[in-house]
């Protein structure tokens, strides 16, 4: 969802900053879409479960350096 919000922000920012004259309704809708994209990105970032991220990772077997000649 965060990626969708960022995509909405990028698209609406492009529409708002377009070098051509666009109808006022299009620019207004682009402003609302930018706000919606920002809210969507912020909410999806806030709702990340931190406890799942803080759990320790199970110890993995460390690679052993061995000589190439097998000796």
CHARMM-style PDB file with segment names, atoms N, HN, CA, C and O in Angstrom:
ATOM      1  N   UNK     1       0.814  -1.195   0.000  1.00  0.00      PROA
ATOM      2  CA  UNK     1       0.000   0.000   0.000  1.00  0.00      PROA
ATOM      3  C   UNK     1       0.862   1.265   0.000  1.00  0.00      PROA
ATOM      4  O   UNK     1       0.484   2.296  -0.557  1.00  0.00      PROA
ATOM      5  N   UNK     2       2.033   1.159   0.641  1.00  0.00      PROA
ATOM      6  HN  UNK     2       2.340   0.322   1.094  1.00  0.00      PROA
ATOM      7  CA  UNK     2       2.902   2.321   0.656  1.00  0.00      PROA
ATOM      8  C   UNK     2       3.341   2.699  -0.755  1.00  0.00      PROA
ATOM      9  O   UNK     2       3.434   3.879  -1.093  1.00  0.00      PROA
ATOM     10  N   UNK     3       3.609   1.689  -1.567  1.00  0.00      PROA
ATOM     11  HN  UNK     3       3.534   0.730  -1.293  1.00  0.00      PROA
ATOM     12  CA  UNK     3       4.035   1.948  -2.944  1.00  0.00      PROA
ATOM     13  C   UNK     3       2.907   2.598  -3.750  1.00  0.00      PROA
ATOM     14  O   UNK     3       3.158   3.462  -4.591  1.00  0.00      PROA
ATOM     15  N   UNK     4       1.682   2.184  -3.491  1.00  0.00      PROA
ATOM     16  HN  UNK     4       1.479   1.483  -2.808  1.00  0.00      PROA
ATOM     17  CA  UNK     4       0.538   2.787  -4.193  1.00  0.00      PROA
ATOM     18  C   UNK     4       0.414   4.256  -3.815  1.00  0.00      PROA
ATOM     19  O   UNK     4       0.178   5.107  -4.673  1.00  0.00      PROA
ATOM     20  N   UNK     5       0.573   4.552  -2.532  1.00  0.00      PROA
ATOM     21  HN  UNK     5       0.765   3.861  -1.835  1.00  0.00      PROA
ATOM     22  CA  UNK     5       0.510   5.941  -2.088  1.00  0.00      PROA
ATOM     23  C   UNK     5       1.604   6.792  -2.704  1.00  0.00      PROA
ATOM     24  O   UNK     5       1.366   7.930  -3.108  1.00  0.00      PROA
ATOM     25  N   UNK     6       2.801   6.234  -2.773  1.00  0.00      PROA
ATOM     26  HN  UNK     6       2.994   5.310  -2.445  1.00  0.00      PROA
ATOM     27  CA  UNK     6       3.900   6.986  -3.393  1.00  0.00      PROA
ATOM     28  C   UNK     6       3.677   7.191  -4.886  1.00  0.00      PROA
ATOM     29  O   UNK     6       4.038   8.230  -5.440  1.00  0.00      PROA
ATOM     30  N   UNK     7       3.080   6.192  -5.530  1.00  0.00      PROA
ATOM     31  HN  UNK     7       2.787   5.348  -5.080  1.00  0.00      PROA
ATOM     32  CA  UNK     7       2.769   6.329  -6.955  1.00  0.00      PROA
ATOM     33  C   UNK     7       1.724   7.429  -7.166  1.00  0.00      PROA
ATOM     34  O   UNK     7       1.843   8.232  -8.092  1.00  0.00      PROA
ATOM     35  N   UNK     8       0.707   7.461  -6.310  1.00  0.00      PROA
ATOM     36  HN  UNK     8       0.611   6.808  -5.559  1.00  0.00      PROA
ATOM     37  CA  UNK     8      -0.299   8.528  -6.411  1.00  0.00      PROA
ATOM     38  C   UNK     8       0.339   9.897  -6.226  1.00  0.00      PROA
ATOM     39  O   UNK     8       0.012  10.847  -6.937  1.00  0.00      PROA
ATOM     40  N   UNK     9       1.251   9.988  -5.266  1.00  0.00      PROA
ATOM     41  HN  UNK     9       1.517   9.216  -4.689  1.00  0.00      PROA
ATOM     42  CA  UNK     9       1.948  11.266  -5.054  1.00  0.00      PROA
ATOM     43  C   UNK     9       2.751  11.671  -6.279  1.00  0.00      PROA
ATOM     44  O   UNK     9       2.736  12.837  -6.676  1.00  0.00      PROA
ATOM     45  N   UNK    10       3.445  10.726  -6.873  1.00  0.00      PROA
ATOM     46  HN  UNK    10       3.458   9.780  -6.551  1.00  0.00      PROA
ATOM     47  CA  UNK    10       4.274  11.044  -8.035  1.00  0.00      PROA
ATOM     48  C   UNK    10       3.436  11.483  -9.226  1.00  0.00      PROA
ATOM     49  O   UNK    10       3.760  12.460  -9.901  1.00  0.00      PROA
ATOM     50  N   UNK    11       2.369  10.760  -9.474  1.00  0.00      PROA
ATOM     51  HN  UNK    11       2.105   9.967  -8.925  1.00  0.00      PROA
ATOM     52  CA  UNK    11       1.512  11.093 -10.623  1.00  0.00      PROA
ATOM     53  C   UNK    11       0.837  12.445 -10.420  1.00  0.00      PROA
ATOM     54  O   UNK    11       0.813  13.277 -11.327  1.00  0.00      PROA
ATOM     55  N   UNK    12       0.290  12.657  -9.227  1.00  0.00      PROA
ATOM     56  HN  UNK    12       0.310  11.981  -8.491  1.00  0.00      PROA
ATOM     57  CA  UNK    12      -0.395  13.931  -8.991  1.00  0.00      PROA
ATOM     58  C   UNK    12       0.594  15.098  -8.997  1.00  0.00      PROA
ATOM     59  O   UNK    12       0.262  16.196  -9.444  1.00  0.00      PROA
ATOM     60  N   UNK    13       1.805  14.856  -8.502  1.00  0.00      PROA
ATOM     61  HN  UNK    13       2.075  13.963  -8.139  1.00  0.00      PROA
ATOM     62  CA  UNK    13       2.818  15.912  -8.550  1.00  0.00      PROA
ATOM     63  C   UNK    13       3.188  16.273  -9.972  1.00  0.00      PROA
ATOM     64  O   UNK    13       3.432  17.439 -10.283  1.00  0.00      PROA
ATOM     65  N   UNK    14       3.228  15.272 -10.835  1.00  0.00      PROA
ATOM     66  HN  UNK    14       3.030  14.325 -10.582  1.00  0.00      PROA
ATOM     67  CA  UNK    14       3.515  15.536 -12.249  1.00  0.00      PROA
ATOM     68  C   UNK    14       2.396  16.329 -12.908  1.00  0.00      PROA
ATOM     69  O   UNK    14       2.648  17.218 -13.722  1.00  0.00      PROA
ATOM     70  N   UNK    15       1.171  16.004 -12.555  1.00  0.00      PROA
ATOM     71  HN  UNK    15       0.966  15.282 -11.894  1.00  0.00      PROA
ATOM     72  CA  UNK    15       0.023  16.726 -13.137  1.00  0.00      PROA
ATOM     73  C   UNK    15       0.014  18.171 -12.646  1.00  0.00      PROA
ATOM     74  O   UNK    15      -0.234  19.095 -13.420  1.00  0.00      PROA
ATOM     75  N   UNK    16       0.285  18.359 -11.360  1.00  0.00      PROA
ATOM     76  HN  UNK    16       0.487  17.608 -10.731  1.00  0.00      PROA
ATOM     77  CA  UNK    16       0.264  19.714 -10.804  1.00  0.00      PROA
ATOM     78  C   UNK    16       1.384  20.562 -11.399  1.00  0.00      PROA
ATOM     79  O   UNK    16       1.185  21.747 -11.666  1.00  0.00      PROA
ATOM     80  N   UNK    17       2.552  19.972 -11.609  1.00  0.00      PROA
ATOM     81  HN  UNK    17       2.714  19.009 -11.393  1.00  0.00      PROA
ATOM     82  CA  UNK    17       3.700  20.720 -12.105  1.00  0.00      PROA
ATOM     83  C   UNK    17       3.823  20.695 -13.622  1.00  0.00      PROA
ATOM     84  O   UNK    17       4.860  21.084 -14.159  1.00  0.00      PROA
ATOM     85  N   UNK    18       2.793  20.249 -14.319  1.00  0.00      PROA
ATOM     86  HN  UNK    18       1.950  19.934 -13.883  1.00  0.00      PROA
ATOM     87  CA  UNK    18       2.850  20.150 -15.776  1.00  0.00      PROA
ATOM     88  C   UNK    18       3.079  21.533 -16.393  1.00  0.00      PROA
ATOM     89  O   UNK    18       2.478  22.518 -15.963  1.00  0.00      PROA
ATOM     90  N   UNK    19       3.949  21.598 -17.397  1.00  0.00      PROA
ATOM     91  HN  UNK    19       4.438  20.798 -17.746  1.00  0.00      PROA
ATOM     92  CA  UNK    19       4.254  22.898 -18.013  1.00  0.00      PROA
ATOM     93  C   UNK    19       3.153  23.405 -18.950  1.00  0.00      PROA
ATOM     94  O   UNK    19       3.260  24.503 -19.495  1.00  0.00      PROA
ATOM     95  N   UNK    20       2.106  22.616 -19.135  1.00  0.00      PROA
ATOM     96  HN  UNK    20       2.019  21.724 -18.692  1.00  0.00      PROA
ATOM     97  CA  UNK    20       1.001  23.050 -19.982  1.00  0.00      PROA
ATOM     98  C   UNK    20      -0.160  23.490 -19.105  1.00  0.00      PROA
ATOM     99  O   UNK    20      -0.246  23.122 -17.934  1.00  0.00      PROA
ATOM    100  N   UNK    21      -1.046  24.278 -19.684  1.00  0.00      PROA
ATOM    101  HN  UNK    21      -0.977  24.577 -20.636  1.00  0.00      PROA
ATOM    102  CA  UNK    21      -2.204  24.753 -18.941  1.00  0.00      PROA
ATOM    103  C   UNK    21      -3.255  23.643 -18.911  1.00  0.00      PROA
ATOM    104  O   UNK    21      -3.706  23.165 -19.952  1.00  0.00      PROA
ATOM    105  N   UNK    22      -3.627  23.252 -17.712  1.00  0.00      PROA
ATOM    106  HN  UNK    22      -3.260  23.640 -16.867  1.00  0.00      PROA
ATOM    107  CA  UNK    22      -4.645  22.221 -17.537  1.00  0.00      PROA
ATOM    108  C   UNK    22      -5.879  22.861 -16.914  1.00  0.00      PROA
ATOM    109  O   UNK    22      -5.775  23.892 -16.249  1.00  0.00      PROA
ATOM    110  N   UNK    23      -7.038  22.262 -17.122  1.00  0.00      PROA
ATOM    111  HN  UNK    23      -7.123  21.425 -17.663  1.00  0.00      PROA
ATOM    112  CA  UNK    23      -8.252  22.802 -16.491  1.00  0.00      PROA
ATOM    113  C   UNK    23      -8.114  22.813 -14.967  1.00  0.00      PROA
ATOM    114  O   UNK    23      -7.428  21.974 -14.384  1.00  0.00      PROA
ATOM    115  N   UNK    24      -8.766  23.760 -14.352  1.00  0.00      PROA
ATOM    116  HN  UNK    24      -9.323  24.442 -14.825  1.00  0.00      PROA
ATOM    117  CA  UNK    24      -8.673  23.916 -12.897  1.00  0.00      PROA
ATOM    118  C   UNK    24      -9.184  22.669 -12.175  1.00  0.00      PROA
ATOM    119  O   UNK    24      -8.667  22.308 -11.118  1.00  0.00      PROA
ATOM    120  N   UNK    25     -10.188  22.016 -12.739  1.00  0.00      PROA
ATOM    121  HN  UNK    25     -10.608  22.310 -13.597  1.00  0.00      PROA
ATOM    122  CA  UNK    25     -10.738  20.821 -12.099  1.00  0.00      PROA
ATOM    123  C   UNK    25      -9.693  19.696 -12.053  1.00  0.00      PROA
ATOM    124  O   UNK    25      -9.615  18.959 -11.070  1.00  0.00      PROA
ATOM    125  N   UNK    26      -8.896  19.571 -13.110  1.00  0.00      PROA
ATOM    126  HN  UNK    26      -8.959  20.171 -13.909  1.00  0.00      PROA
ATOM    127  CA  UNK    26      -7.861  18.524 -13.152  1.00  0.00      PROA
ATOM    128  C   UNK    26      -6.798  18.804 -12.092  1.00  0.00      PROA
ATOM    129  O   UNK    26      -6.359  17.888 -11.398  1.00  0.00      PROA
ATOM    130  N   UNK    27      -6.389  20.044 -11.966  1.00  0.00      PROA
ATOM    131  HN  UNK    27      -6.746  20.789 -12.530  1.00  0.00      PROA
ATOM    132  CA  UNK    27      -5.373  20.411 -10.981  1.00  0.00      PROA
ATOM    133  C   UNK    27      -5.924  20.225  -9.564  1.00  0.00      PROA
ATOM    134  O   UNK    27      -5.198  19.779  -8.676  1.00  0.00      PROA
ATOM    135  N   UNK    28      -7.184  20.557  -9.347  1.00  0.00      PROA
ATOM    136  HN  UNK    28      -7.774  20.920 -10.069  1.00  0.00      PROA
ATOM    137  CA  UNK    28      -7.806  20.376  -8.039  1.00  0.00      PROA
ATOM    138  C   UNK    28      -7.871  18.902  -7.666  1.00  0.00      PROA
ATOM    139  O   UNK    28      -7.547  18.528  -6.539  1.00  0.00      PROA
ATOM    140  N   UNK    29      -8.287  18.069  -8.607  1.00  0.00      PROA
ATOM    141  HN  UNK    29      -8.551  18.373  -9.523  1.00  0.00      PROA
ATOM    142  CA  UNK    29      -8.352  16.627  -8.350  1.00  0.00      PROA
ATOM    143  C   UNK    29      -6.947  16.082  -8.085  1.00  0.00      PROA
ATOM    144  O   UNK    29      -6.773  15.219  -7.224  1.00  0.00      PROA
ATOM    145  N   UNK    30      -5.963  16.568  -8.801  1.00  0.00      PROA
ATOM    146  HN  UNK    30      -6.104  17.270  -9.499  1.00  0.00      PROA
ATOM    147  CA  UNK    30      -4.583  16.135  -8.575  1.00  0.00      PROA
ATOM    148  C   UNK    30      -4.122  16.515  -7.171  1.00  0.00      PROA
ATOM    149  O   UNK    30      -3.370  15.765  -6.547  1.00  0.00      PROA
ATOM    150  N   UNK    31      -4.552  17.643  -6.676  1.00  0.00      PROA
ATOM    151  HN  UNK    31      -5.162  18.252  -7.183  1.00  0.00      PROA
ATOM    152  CA  UNK    31      -4.223  18.041  -5.301  1.00  0.00      PROA
ATOM    153  C   UNK    31      -4.838  17.099  -4.286  1.00  0.00      PROA
ATOM    154  O   UNK    31      -4.190  16.711  -3.314  1.00  0.00      PROA
ATOM    155  N   UNK    32      -6.092  16.732  -4.513  1.00  0.00      PROA
ATOM    156  HN  UNK    32      -6.619  17.048  -5.303  1.00  0.00      PROA
ATOM    157  CA  UNK    32      -6.752  15.783  -3.609  1.00  0.00      PROA
ATOM    158  C   UNK    32      -6.093  14.408  -3.673  1.00  0.00      PROA
ATOM    159  O   UNK    32      -5.955  13.737  -2.650  1.00  0.00      PROA
ATOM    160  N   UNK    33      -5.688  13.988  -4.866  1.00  0.00      PROA
ATOM    161  HN  UNK    33      -5.800  14.533  -5.697  1.00  0.00      PROA
ATOM    162  CA  UNK    33      -5.017  12.698  -5.012  1.00  0.00      PROA
ATOM    163  C   UNK    33      -3.660  12.730  -4.306  1.00  0.00      PROA
ATOM    164  O   UNK    33      -3.242  11.725  -3.731  1.00  0.00      PROA
ATOM    165  N   UNK    34      -2.976  13.859  -4.343  1.00  0.00      PROA
ATOM    166  HN  UNK    34      -3.316  14.675  -4.811  1.00  0.00      PROA
ATOM    167  CA  UNK    34      -1.697  13.984  -3.643  1.00  0.00      PROA
ATOM    168  C   UNK    34      -1.895  13.843  -2.140  1.00  0.00      PROA
ATOM    169  O   UNK    34      -1.116  13.165  -1.470  1.00  0.00      PROA
ATOM    170  N   UNK    35      -2.920  14.472  -1.617  1.00  0.00      PROA
ATOM    171  HN  UNK    35      -3.553  15.023  -2.161  1.00  0.00      PROA
ATOM    172  CA  UNK    35      -3.208  14.345  -0.184  1.00  0.00      PROA
ATOM    173  C   UNK    35      -3.559  12.902   0.161  1.00  0.00      PROA
ATOM    174  O   UNK    35      -3.086  12.372   1.166  1.00  0.00      PROA
ATOM    175  N   UNK    36      -4.378  12.269  -0.660  1.00  0.00      PROA
ATOM    176  HN  UNK    36      -4.762  12.700  -1.476  1.00  0.00      PROA
ATOM    177  CA  UNK    36      -4.752  10.876  -0.412  1.00  0.00      PROA
ATOM    178  C   UNK    36      -3.535   9.962  -0.469  1.00  0.00      PROA
ATOM    179  O   UNK    36      -3.406   9.053   0.350  1.00  0.00      PROA
ATOM    180  N   UNK    37      -2.651  10.191  -1.417  1.00  0.00      PROA
ATOM    181  HN  UNK    37      -2.756  10.929  -2.083  1.00  0.00      PROA
ATOM    182  CA  UNK    37      -1.434   9.390  -1.513  1.00  0.00      PROA
ATOM    183  C   UNK    37      -0.527   9.577  -0.311  1.00  0.00      PROA
ATOM    184  O   UNK    37       0.062   8.614   0.179  1.00  0.00      PROA
ATOM    185  N   UNK    38      -0.412  10.791   0.162  1.00  0.00      PROA
ATOM    186  HN  UNK    38      -0.891  11.574  -0.237  1.00  0.00      PROA
ATOM    187  CA  UNK    38       0.393  11.050   1.352  1.00  0.00      PROA
ATOM    188  C   UNK    38      -0.173  10.388   2.592  1.00  0.00      PROA
ATOM    189  O   UNK    38       0.561   9.814   3.397  1.00  0.00      PROA
ATOM    190  N   UNK    39      -1.484  10.474   2.738  1.00  0.00      PROA
ATOM    191  HN  UNK    39      -2.080  10.940   2.085  1.00  0.00      PROA
ATOM    192  CA  UNK    39      -2.138   9.834   3.881  1.00  0.00      PROA
ATOM    193  C   UNK    39      -1.996   8.320   3.796  1.00  0.00      PROA
ATOM    194  O   UNK    39      -1.710   7.669   4.801  1.00  0.00      PROA
ATOM    195  N   UNK    40      -2.190   7.758   2.620  1.00  0.00      PROA
ATOM    196  HN  UNK    40      -2.422   8.287   1.803  1.00  0.00      PROA
ATOM    197  CA  UNK    40      -2.071   6.316   2.435  1.00  0.00      PROA
ATOM    198  C   UNK    40      -0.653   5.835   2.747  1.00  0.00      PROA
ATOM    199  O   UNK    40      -0.478   4.806   3.399  1.00  0.00      PROA
ATOM    200  N   UNK    41       0.341   6.561   2.295  1.00  0.00      PROA
ATOM    201  HN  UNK    41       0.199   7.398   1.766  1.00  0.00      PROA
ATOM    202  CA  UNK    41       1.730   6.188   2.576  1.00  0.00      PROA
ATOM    203  C   UNK    41       2.041   6.302   4.063  1.00  0.00      PROA
ATOM    204  O   UNK    41       2.704   5.433   4.629  1.00  0.00      PROA
ATOM    205  N   UNK    42       1.573   7.356   4.687  1.00  0.00      PROA
ATOM    206  HN  UNK    42       1.035   8.062   4.227  1.00  0.00      PROA
ATOM    207  CA  UNK    42       1.847   7.556   6.109  1.00  0.00      PROA
ATOM    208  C   UNK    42       1.177   6.480   6.957  1.00  0.00      PROA
ATOM    209  O   UNK    42       1.793   5.942   7.877  1.00  0.00      PROA
ATOM    210  N   UNK    43      -0.068   6.167   6.656  1.00  0.00      PROA
ATOM    211  HN  UNK    43      -0.569   6.604   5.909  1.00  0.00      PROA
ATOM    212  CA  UNK    43      -0.780   5.155   7.439  1.00  0.00      PROA
ATOM    213  C   UNK    43      -0.146   3.785   7.245  1.00  0.00      PROA
ATOM    214  O   UNK    43      -0.006   3.033   8.209  1.00  0.00      PROA
ATOM    215  N   UNK    44       0.234   3.451   6.039  1.00  0.00      PROA
ATOM    216  HN  UNK    44       0.120   4.062   5.255  1.00  0.00      PROA
ATOM    217  CA  UNK    44       0.842   2.145   5.819  1.00  0.00      PROA
ATOM    218  C   UNK    44       2.203   2.048   6.483  1.00  0.00      PROA
ATOM    219  O   UNK    44       2.616   0.954   6.865  1.00  0.00      PROA
ATOM    220  N   UNK    45       2.909   3.153   6.632  1.00  0.00      PROA
ATOM    221  HN  UNK    45       2.573   4.042   6.322  1.00  0.00      PROA
ATOM    222  CA  UNK    45       4.195   3.134   7.319  1.00  0.00      PROA
ATOM    223  C   UNK    45       4.005   3.022   8.823  1.00  0.00      PROA
ATOM    224  O   UNK    45       4.796   2.361   9.496  1.00  0.00      PROA
ATOM    225  N   UNK    46       2.981   3.649   9.356  1.00  0.00      PROA
ATOM    226  HN  UNK    46       2.338   4.185   8.809  1.00  0.00      PROA
ATOM    227  CA  UNK    46       2.739   3.631  10.801  1.00  0.00      PROA
ATOM    228  C   UNK    46       2.247   2.265  11.259  1.00  0.00      PROA
ATOM    229  O   UNK    46       2.538   1.847  12.380  1.00  0.00      PROA
ATOM    230  N   UNK    47       1.514   1.572  10.414  1.00  0.00      PROA
ATOM    231  HN  UNK    47       1.278   1.911   9.503  1.00  0.00      PROA
ATOM    232  CA  UNK    47       0.894   0.321  10.831  1.00  0.00      PROA
ATOM    233  C   UNK    47       1.798  -0.893  10.671  1.00  0.00      PROA
ATOM    234  O   UNK    47       1.306  -2.021  10.668  1.00  0.00      PROA
ATOM    235  N   UNK    48       3.096  -0.695  10.540  1.00  0.00      PROA
ATOM    236  HN  UNK    48       3.495   0.221  10.542  1.00  0.00      PROA
ATOM    237  CA  UNK    48       4.036  -1.814  10.474  1.00  0.00      PROA
ATOM    238  C   UNK    48       4.173  -2.408  11.870  1.00  0.00      PROA
ATOM    239  O   UNK    48       4.328  -1.675  12.846  1.00  0.00      PROA
ATOM    240  N   UNK    49       4.117  -3.730  11.966  1.00  0.00      PROA
ATOM    241  HN  UNK    49       3.991  -4.326  11.173  1.00  0.00      PROA
ATOM    242  CA  UNK    49       4.215  -4.420  13.253  1.00  0.00      PROA
ATOM    243  C   UNK    49       5.678  -4.470  13.682  1.00  0.00      PROA
ATOM    244  O   UNK    49       6.458  -5.263  13.155  1.00  0.00      PROA
ATOM    245  N   UNK    50       6.044  -3.621  14.641  1.00  0.00      PROA
ATOM    246  HN  UNK    50       5.410  -2.977  15.068  1.00  0.00      PROA
ATOM    247  CA  UNK    50       7.427  -3.551  15.087  1.00  0.00      PROA
ATOM    248  C   UNK    50       7.865  -4.798  15.841  1.00  0.00      PROA
ATOM    249  O   UNK    50       9.045  -5.147  15.817  1.00  0.00      PROA
ATOM    250  N   UNK    51       6.940  -5.472  16.508  1.00  0.00      PROA
ATOM    251  HN  UNK    51       5.982  -5.188  16.527  1.00  0.00      PROA
ATOM    252  CA  UNK    51       7.338  -6.654  17.277  1.00  0.00      PROA
ATOM    253  C   UNK    51       7.841  -7.760  16.357  1.00  0.00      PROA
ATOM    254  O   UNK    51       8.742  -8.509  16.733  1.00  0.00      PROA
ATOM    255  N   UNK    52       7.284  -7.874  15.179  1.00  0.00      PROA
ATOM    256  HN  UNK    52       6.552  -7.266  14.873  1.00  0.00      PROA
ATOM    257  CA  UNK    52       7.755  -8.880  14.236  1.00  0.00      PROA
ATOM    258  C   UNK    52       9.142  -8.535  13.726  1.00  0.00      PROA
ATOM    259  O   UNK    52       9.927  -9.433  13.419  1.00  0.00      PROA
ATOM    260  N   UNK    53       9.452  -7.270  13.633  1.00  0.00      PROA
ATOM    261  HN  UNK    53       8.815  -6.541  13.882  1.00  0.00      PROA
ATOM    262  CA  UNK    53      10.763  -6.861  13.153  1.00  0.00      PROA
ATOM    263  C   UNK    53      11.838  -7.004  14.218  1.00  0.00      PROA
ATOM    264  O   UNK    53      13.014  -7.161  13.890  1.00  0.00      PROA
ATOM    265  N   UNK    54      11.451  -6.952  15.499  1.00  0.00      PROA
ATOM    266  HN  UNK    54      10.495  -6.824  15.766  1.00  0.00      PROA
ATOM    267  CA  UNK    54      12.416  -6.994  16.579  1.00  0.00      PROA
ATOM    268  C   UNK    54      12.737  -8.408  17.047  1.00  0.00      PROA
ATOM    269  O   UNK    54      13.634  -8.583  17.871  1.00  0.00      PROA
ATOM    270  N   UNK    55      12.037  -9.416  16.552  1.00  0.00      PROA
ATOM    271  HN  UNK    55      11.308  -9.274  15.882  1.00  0.00      PROA
ATOM    272  CA  UNK    55      12.308 -10.784  16.970  1.00  0.00      PROA
ATOM    273  C   UNK    55      13.690 -11.189  16.472  1.00  0.00      PROA
ATOM    274  O   UNK    55      14.080 -10.852  15.354  1.00  0.00      PROA
ATOM    275  N   UNK    56      14.430 -11.916  17.313  1.00  0.00      PROA
ATOM    276  HN  UNK    56      14.114 -12.190  18.221  1.00  0.00      PROA
ATOM    277  CA  UNK    56      15.780 -12.310  16.894  1.00  0.00      PROA
ATOM    278  C   UNK    56      15.732 -13.299  15.732  1.00  0.00      PROA
ATOM    279  O   UNK    56      14.854 -14.157  15.648  1.00  0.00      PROA
ATOM    280  N   UNK    57      16.675 -13.150  14.871  1.00  0.00      PROA
ATOM    281  HN  UNK    57      17.389 -12.452  14.939  1.00  0.00      PROA
ATOM    282  CA  UNK    57      16.791 -14.048  13.728  1.00  0.00      PROA
ATOM    283  C   UNK    57      17.524 -15.297  14.195  1.00  0.00      PROA
ATOM    284  O   UNK    57      18.522 -15.212  14.911  1.00  0.00      PROA
ATOM    285  N   UNK    58      17.028 -16.442  13.790  1.00  0.00      PROA
ATOM    286  HN  UNK    58      16.217 -16.511  13.208  1.00  0.00      PROA
ATOM    287  CA  UNK    58      17.670 -17.687  14.186  1.00  0.00      PROA
ATOM    288  C   UNK    58      19.097 -17.708  13.638  1.00  0.00      PROA
ATOM    289  O   UNK    58      19.355 -17.295  12.507  1.00  0.00      PROA
ATOM    290  N   UNK    59      20.007 -18.199  14.466  1.00  0.00      PROA
ATOM    291  HN  UNK    59      19.797 -18.534  15.384  1.00  0.00      PROA
ATOM    292  CA  UNK    59      21.411 -18.245  14.069  1.00  0.00      PROA
ATOM    293  C   UNK    59      21.586 -19.160  12.869  1.00  0.00      PROA
ATOM    294  O   UNK    59      21.169 -20.318  12.887  1.00  0.00      PROA
ATOM    295  N   UNK    60      22.193 -18.637  11.854  1.00  0.00      PROA
ATOM    296  HN  UNK    60      22.531 -17.696  11.839  1.00  0.00      PROA
ATOM    297  CA  UNK    60      22.456 -19.422  10.653  1.00  0.00      PROA
ATOM    298  C   UNK    60      23.888 -19.921  10.708  1.00  0.00      PROA
ATOM    299  O   UNK    60      24.747 -19.316  11.349  1.00  0.00      PROA
ATOM    300  N   UNK    61      24.127 -21.001  10.047  1.00  0.00      PROA
ATOM    301  HN  UNK    61      23.429 -21.493   9.527  1.00  0.00      PROA
ATOM    302  CA  UNK    61      25.463 -21.551  10.010  1.00  0.00      PROA
ATOM    303  C   UNK    61      26.366 -20.601   9.245  1.00  0.00      PROA
ATOM    304  O   UNK    61      26.066 -20.209   8.117  1.00  0.00      PROA
ATOM    305  N   UNK    62      27.465 -20.239   9.866  1.00  0.00      PROA
ATOM    306  HN  UNK    62      27.709 -20.556  10.782  1.00  0.00      PROA
ATOM    307  CA  UNK    62      28.404 -19.311   9.247  1.00  0.00      PROA
ATOM    308  C   UNK    62      29.235 -20.042   8.206  1.00  0.00      PROA
ATOM    309  O   UNK    62      29.627 -21.187   8.434  1.00  0.00      PROA
ATOM    310  N   UNK    63      29.511 -19.425   7.090  1.00  0.00      PROA
ATOM    311  HN  UNK    63      29.192 -18.495   6.905  1.00  0.00      PROA
ATOM    312  CA  UNK    63      30.341 -20.072   6.088  1.00  0.00      PROA
ATOM    313  C   UNK    63      31.770 -20.268   6.602  1.00  0.00      PROA
ATOM    314  O   UNK    63      32.310 -19.424   7.319  1.00  0.00      PROA
ATOM    315  N   UNK    64      32.348 -21.361   6.233  1.00  0.00      PROA
ATOM    316  HN  UNK    64      31.910 -22.047   5.651  1.00  0.00      PROA
ATOM    317  CA  UNK    64      33.697 -21.676   6.681  1.00  0.00      PROA
ATOM    318  C   UNK    64      34.639 -21.447   5.499  1.00  0.00      PROA
ATOM    319  O   UNK    64      34.388 -21.903   4.383  1.00  0.00      PROA
ATOM    320  N   UNK    65      35.728 -20.731   5.773  1.00  0.00      PROA
ATOM    321  HN  UNK    65      35.932 -20.361   6.680  1.00  0.00      PROA
ATOM    322  CA  UNK    65      36.732 -20.496   4.734  1.00  0.00      PROA
ATOM    323  C   UNK    65      37.614 -21.738   4.629  1.00  0.00      PROA
ATOM    324  O   UNK    65      38.270 -22.122   5.597  1.00  0.00      PROA
ATOM    325  N   UNK    66      37.626 -22.347   3.480  1.00  0.00      PROA
ATOM    326  HN  UNK    66      37.093 -22.034   2.694  1.00  0.00      PROA
ATOM    327  CA  UNK    66      38.441 -23.529   3.234  1.00  0.00      PROA
ATOM    328  C   UNK    66      39.351 -23.249   2.054  1.00  0.00      PROA
ATOM    329  O   UNK    66      38.986 -22.511   1.139  1.00  0.00      PROA
ATOM    330  N   UNK    67      40.540 -23.842   2.077  1.00  0.00      PROA
ATOM    331  HN  UNK    67      40.836 -24.442   2.820  1.00  0.00      PROA
ATOM    332  CA  UNK    67      41.448 -23.626   0.943  1.00  0.00      PROA
ATOM    333  C   UNK    67      40.874 -24.237  -0.318  1.00  0.00      PROA
ATOM    334  O   UNK    67      40.152 -25.232  -0.267  1.00  0.00      PROA
ATOM    335  N   UNK    68      41.202 -23.631  -1.454  1.00  0.00      PROA
ATOM    336  HN  UNK    68      41.789 -22.823  -1.495  1.00  0.00      PROA
ATOM    337  CA  UNK    68      40.660 -24.098  -2.743  1.00  0.00      PROA
ATOM    338  C   UNK    68      41.234 -25.425  -3.180  1.00  0.00      PROA
ATOM    339  O   UNK    68      40.570 -26.180  -3.891  1.00  0.00      PROA
ATOM    340  N   UNK    69      42.446 -25.724  -2.774  1.00  0.00      PROA
ATOM    341  HN  UNK    69      42.985 -25.111  -2.197  1.00  0.00      PROA
ATOM    342  CA  UNK    69      43.061 -26.959  -3.242  1.00  0.00      PROA
ATOM    343  C   UNK    69      42.607 -28.186  -2.450  1.00  0.00      PROA
ATOM    344  O   UNK    69      43.011 -29.310  -2.747  1.00  0.00      PROA
ATOM    345  N   UNK    70      41.769 -27.961  -1.447  1.00  0.00      PROA
ATOM    346  HN  UNK    70      41.441 -27.048  -1.206  1.00  0.00      PROA
ATOM    347  CA  UNK    70      41.236 -29.061  -0.672  1.00  0.00      PROA
ATOM    348  C   UNK    70      42.192 -29.590   0.371  1.00  0.00      PROA
ATOM    349  O   UNK    70      41.895 -30.585   1.031  1.00  0.00      PROA
ATOM    350  N   UNK    71      43.306 -28.961   0.529  1.00  0.00      PROA
ATOM    351  HN  UNK    71      43.547 -28.152  -0.008  1.00  0.00      PROA
ATOM    352  CA  UNK    71      44.313 -29.483   1.441  1.00  0.00      PROA
ATOM    353  C   UNK    71      44.343 -28.869   2.744  1.00  0.00      PROA
ATOM    354  OT1 UNK    71      45.161 -29.243   3.584  1.00  0.00      PROA
TER     355      UNK     71
END
